[in-house]
Amino acid sequence: MKLDTIGWVATAAFASSYFFKQPATLRWIQAGAALLWVAYGLAIGAMPVVAANVAVAAAAVYSSFAAARREHLRQ
């Protein structure tokens, strides 16, 4: 697989996340796309791409769990 393919799939996944109505789904899709970007960044040796997307993935996962916890506490 060409390395560019990983980058293009990551781009498509991230862009498509905005079409999901549920915020939790949007965040999980963004986390997955960010992990694809991490893989791409590692493959091309671009540590700024890796660092930025580790942060994005962590924020997306954290906010998903935080939102789920808030929802659980409301019930």
Secondary structure, DSSP 4 states (H G I P E B T S, - for coil): --HHHHHHHHHHHHHHGGG-SSHHHHHHHHHHHHHHHHHHHHHHT-HHHHHHHHHHHHHHHHHHHHHHHHHHHH-
